[in-house]
Amino acid sequence: MNRRFQQLLATNDCLLRARGQADYVATVDLDEVFVIRSNSTMLQTLNELTAGSPDAGAVIFRSSYGTFRMILRPEKIKVAGVHYVVKMEDPMSSSITVDPEVGKIHHLR
């Protein structure tokens, strides 16, 4: 079994197990850190961002390298890829891209 397929299986298994248990699931590398540029916690920031878009299935944080990472809402995602959402539960669902002034991701190399 190839590595990419194993990663997809692990990501989707995690999302399914998180339903009803967690509001958000982050898919990140161990050397990546989310940086919130306010005095809010990560959870407060995510709740504020999704309050205006209750159908949002993913919150996307960009890095200064041009890459991005997602924080997913398990109840809203049907199938996730490694770097993108394949299918939302509701076809009308969307993703939120976070303004870098609000938060971003740092890859510690």
GUBASE-52977 format. One record per residue (C-alpha): x, y, z; residue in one letter; residue number from 0. Coordinates in nm, 3 decimals, always signed. Layout:
N
+---------+---------+---------+------+-----+
:      c1 :      c2 :      c3 : rest :  nr :
+---------+---------+---------+------+-----+
:       X :       Y :       Z :    a : NUM :
...
+---------+---------+---------+------+-----+
END
This chain:
109
+---------+---------+---------+------+-----+
:      c1 :      c2 :      c3 : rest :  nr :
+---------+---------+---------+------+-----+
:  +0.000 :  +0.000 :  +0.000 :    m :   0 :
:  +0.152 :  +0.335 :  -0.093 :    n :   1 :
:  +0.220 :  +0.608 :  +0.161 :    r :   2 :
:  -0.025 :  +0.864 :  +0.017 :    r :   3 :
:  -0.312 :  +0.614 :  +0.035 :    f :   4 :
:  -0.222 :  +0.528 :  +0.395 :    q :   5 :
:  -0.226 :  +0.898 :  +0.483 :    q :   6 :
:  -0.571 :  +0.940 :  +0.323 :    l :   7 :
:  -0.703 :  +0.643 :  +0.519 :    l :   8 :
:  -0.564 :  +0.779 :  +0.846 :    a :   9 :
:  -0.703 :  +1.129 :  +0.783 :    t :  10 :
:  -1.052 :  +1.007 :  +0.701 :    n :  11 :
:  -1.053 :  +0.754 :  +0.986 :    d :  12 :
:  -0.963 :  +1.037 :  +1.223 :    c :  13 :
:  -1.243 :  +1.256 :  +1.087 :    l :  14 :
:  -1.503 :  +0.982 :  +1.123 :    l :  15 :
:  -1.394 :  +0.898 :  +1.478 :    r :  16 :
:  -1.399 :  +1.269 :  +1.572 :    a :  17 :
:  -1.765 :  +1.313 :  +1.477 :    r :  18 :
:  -1.964 :  +1.389 :  +1.788 :    g :  19 :
:  -1.639 :  +1.410 :  +1.987 :    q :  20 :
:  -1.458 :  +1.718 :  +1.853 :    a :  21 :
:  -1.563 :  +2.039 :  +1.683 :    d :  22 :
:  -1.239 :  +2.069 :  +1.486 :    y :  23 :
:  -0.962 :  +1.842 :  +1.356 :    v :  24 :
:  -0.630 :  +1.983 :  +1.236 :    a :  25 :
:  -0.424 :  +1.804 :  +0.974 :    t :  26 :
:  -0.070 :  +1.929 :  +1.026 :    v :  27 :
:  +0.291 :  +1.816 :  +1.036 :    d :  28 :
:  +0.462 :  +1.798 :  +1.375 :    l :  29 :
:  +0.686 :  +2.091 :  +1.280 :    d :  30 :
:  +0.398 :  +2.329 :  +1.200 :    e :  31 :
:  +0.253 :  +2.581 :  +1.443 :    v :  32 :
:  -0.066 :  +2.786 :  +1.412 :    f :  33 :
:  -0.010 :  +3.147 :  +1.514 :    v :  34 :
:  -0.312 :  +3.354 :  +1.617 :    i :  35 :
:  -0.243 :  +3.728 :  +1.606 :    r :  36 :
:  -0.479 :  +3.831 :  +1.885 :    s :  37 :
:  -0.525 :  +3.755 :  +2.252 :    n :  38 :
:  -0.785 :  +3.492 :  +2.165 :    s :  39 :
:  -0.727 :  +3.120 :  +2.195 :    t :  40 :
:  -0.727 :  +2.899 :  +1.888 :    m :  41 :
:  -1.072 :  +2.767 :  +1.982 :    l :  42 :
:  -1.212 :  +3.118 :  +2.030 :    q :  43 :
:  -1.069 :  +3.223 :  +1.693 :    t :  44 :
:  -1.214 :  +2.919 :  +1.514 :    l :  45 :
:  -1.554 :  +2.974 :  +1.674 :    n :  46 :
:  -1.550 :  +3.342 :  +1.571 :    e :  47 :
:  -1.449 :  +3.257 :  +1.214 :    l :  48 :
:  -1.714 :  +2.988 :  +1.172 :    t :  49 :
:  -1.991 :  +3.184 :  +1.347 :    a :  50 :
:  -2.034 :  +3.394 :  +1.033 :    g :  51 :
:  -2.028 :  +3.084 :  +0.811 :    s :  52 :
:  -2.208 :  +2.803 :  +0.995 :    p :  53 :
:  -2.192 :  +2.578 :  +0.687 :    d :  54 :
:  -1.813 :  +2.606 :  +0.654 :    a :  55 :
:  -1.646 :  +2.267 :  +0.659 :    g :  56 :
:  -1.285 :  +2.382 :  +0.663 :    a :  57 :
:  -1.081 :  +2.674 :  +0.792 :    v :  58 :
:  -0.768 :  +2.731 :  +0.584 :    i :  59 :
:  -0.456 :  +2.893 :  +0.729 :    f :  60 :
:  -0.184 :  +3.007 :  +0.489 :    r :  61 :
:  +0.189 :  +3.012 :  +0.552 :    s :  62 :
:  +0.451 :  +3.258 :  +0.436 :    s :  63 :
:  +0.584 :  +2.984 :  +0.203 :    y :  64 :
:  +0.263 :  +2.986 :  +0.001 :    g :  65 :
:  +0.142 :  +2.657 :  +0.143 :    t :  66 :
:  -0.161 :  +2.610 :  +0.365 :    f :  67 :
:  -0.311 :  +2.380 :  +0.625 :    r :  68 :
:  -0.672 :  +2.302 :  +0.706 :    m :  69 :
:  -0.864 :  +2.272 :  +1.026 :    i :  70 :
:  -1.167 :  +2.060 :  +0.948 :    l :  71 :
:  -1.512 :  +2.040 :  +1.104 :    r :  72 :
:  -1.577 :  +1.662 :  +1.117 :    p :  73 :
:  -1.956 :  +1.689 :  +1.097 :    e :  74 :
:  -1.928 :  +1.884 :  +0.771 :    k :  75 :
:  -1.673 :  +1.671 :  +0.583 :    i :  76 :
:  -1.760 :  +1.354 :  +0.392 :    k :  77 :
:  -1.416 :  +1.285 :  +0.238 :    v :  78 :
:  -1.089 :  +1.471 :  +0.297 :    a :  79 :
:  -0.770 :  +1.465 :  +0.098 :    g :  80 :
:  -0.430 :  +1.536 :  +0.245 :    v :  81 :
:  -0.432 :  +1.902 :  +0.140 :    h :  82 :
:  -0.792 :  +1.963 :  +0.038 :    y :  83 :
:  -1.153 :  +1.865 :  +0.102 :    v :  84 :
:  -1.271 :  +1.609 :  -0.153 :    v :  85 :
:  -1.640 :  +1.622 :  -0.059 :    k :  86 :
:  -1.847 :  +1.806 :  +0.199 :    m :  87 :
:  -2.160 :  +1.654 :  +0.355 :    e :  88 :
:  -2.364 :  +1.943 :  +0.216 :    d :  89 :
:  -2.277 :  +2.051 :  -0.141 :    p :  90 :
:  -2.351 :  +2.411 :  -0.037 :    m :  91 :
:  -2.082 :  +2.405 :  +0.232 :    s :  92 :
:  -1.771 :  +2.614 :  +0.186 :    s :  93 :
:  -1.426 :  +2.678 :  +0.326 :    s :  94 :
:  -1.300 :  +2.986 :  +0.509 :    i :  95 :
:  -0.958 :  +3.121 :  +0.419 :    t :  96 :
:  -0.810 :  +3.305 :  +0.718 :    v :  97 :
:  -0.667 :  +3.652 :  +0.663 :    d :  98 :
:  -0.293 :  +3.641 :  +0.754 :    p :  99 :
:  -0.355 :  +3.936 :  +0.987 :    e : 100 :
:  -0.583 :  +3.707 :  +1.191 :    v : 101 :
:  -0.371 :  +3.393 :  +1.186 :    g : 102 :
:  -0.124 :  +3.192 :  +0.986 :    k : 103 :
:  +0.082 :  +2.879 :  +1.005 :    i : 104 :
:  +0.457 :  +2.865 :  +1.060 :    h : 105 :
:  +0.656 :  +2.570 :  +0.934 :    h : 106 :
:  +0.956 :  +2.531 :  +1.164 :    l : 107 :
:  +1.229 :  +2.403 :  +0.937 :    r : 108 :
+---------+---------+---------+------+-----+
END
